[in-house]
């Protein structure tokens, strides 16, 4: 099974890309595709389509387009569920120690990592970033 992760601008800016990717690899997931890119407003709208009408979307778009992002496809048994557990809850303050957000984030918005929330989302998102 495959899933998509995005290491967001704060992860890149803080130099955490290697440390975060290492956590996934140490768990037994394999990186099968990876690239660095910058979100355009159009890509943000496509990726976050379900959030475009929500009040927090303008701030989300501003943040995700503010710097480079690393997109990666991870492969492994139950990859979607395993990645979601490793990443932890959206709000870094609420994320328990031992999760990526619990160890590295203090924010709800600047939370380092996007992880697909279902196999269907993973399939859709992988197509967006890797065709």
C-alpha positions in Angstrom: 0.0 0.0 0.0 1.2 3.5 -0.8 0.5 6.9 0.8 1.6 10.5 0.2 3.4 12.8 2.7 4.2 16.4 2.2 7.0 17.9 4.4 5.6 21.4 4.6 7.5 24.7 4.5 8.2 24.8 8.2 9.8 21.3 8.1 12.1 22.4 5.2 12.9 25.7 6.8 13.8 24.1 10.1 16.1 21.5 8.5 13.9 18.6 9.7 13.5 16.8 6.3 16.1 14.1 7.0 15.0 13.5 10.6 11.4 13.2 9.6 12.1 10.9 6.7 14.3 8.8 8.9 11.3 8.1 11.2 9.3 6.7 8.4 12.2 4.5 7.2 13.0 3.3 10.6 9.4 2.1 11.0 9.9 0.0 7.8 8.3 2.2 5.2 10.1 2.6 1.9 10.4 5.9 0.0 9.5 5.0 -3.6 9.2 8.5 -5.1 10.3 12.0 -3.8 10.7 15.5 -5.1 11.0 19.1 -3.8 8.6 21.6 -5.2 6.9 24.9 -4.5 3.1 25.1 -4.3 1.4 27.5 -6.6 -2.0 28.9 -5.6 -3.5 26.6 -8.2 -1.8 23.5 -6.7 -2.9 24.5 -3.2 -6.5 24.8 -4.5 -6.3 21.4 -6.1 -4.7 19.6 -3.2 -6.9 21.3 -0.5 -10.1 21.3 -2.6 -12.2 20.2 0.3 -11.1 23.2 2.4 -11.3 26.0 -0.2 -14.6 27.3 1.2 -13.6 27.1 4.8 -12.5 30.3 6.8 -9.0 29.0 7.5 -8.2 28.3 3.8 -6.6 31.7 2.9 -4.1 31.3 5.8 -3.5 27.7 4.8 -2.9 28.7 1.1 -0.5 31.5 2.2 1.4 29.1 4.4 1.7 26.2 2.0 2.9 28.5 -0.8 5.4 30.3 1.4 8.4 28.0 0.7 9.6 24.7 -0.7 7.8 21.4 0.2 9.1 17.8 -0.1 6.5 15.4 -1.5 7.1 11.7 -1.1 5.3 8.4 -1.7 5.8 5.9 1.0 5.2 2.2 0.6 4.5 -0.5 3.2 2.0 -2.6 5.0 -1.0 -0.4 6.0 1.1 2.6 5.0 -1.8 5.1 5.4 -2.6 4.1 9.0 1.1 3.7 10.0 2.0 7.2 8.7 -1.0 8.8 10.4 0.1 7.2 13.7 3.7 8.3 13.3 2.7 11.9 12.4 0.2 12.3 15.3 -2.7 14.7 15.7 -2.9 17.8 13.6 -2.3 20.2 16.6 1.3 19.8 17.7 0.5 20.9 21.2 -1.9 18.0 21.5 0.3 15.5 19.8 1.9 13.0 22.2 5.7 12.7 22.5 7.0 10.1 20.2 5.0 11.3 17.2 6.6 13.6 14.7 4.3 16.5 15.6 4.6 15.8 19.3 8.4 15.9 19.1 8.8 18.8 16.7 5.7 21.0 16.4 3.9 23.5 18.7 1.3 24.6 16.2 -2.0 23.6 14.6 -1.2 25.2 11.2 2.6 24.9 11.1 2.5 21.2 11.8 5.3 20.0 9.6 3.7 17.2 7.7 0.6 16.4 5.6 -0.3 12.7 5.5 -3.1 11.2 3.3 -6.1 10.3 5.5 -7.4 7.3 3.6 -6.3 5.0 0.8 -8.7 6.9 -1.5 -7.1 10.2 -0.6 -3.6 8.7 -1.0 -4.4 7.6 -4.5 -5.9 11.0 -5.5 -3.0 12.9 -3.9 -0.3 10.8 -5.4 -1.8 11.5 -8.9 -1.7 15.2 -8.2 2.0 15.2 -7.3 3.4 12.3 -9.4 1.0 11.9 -12.3 
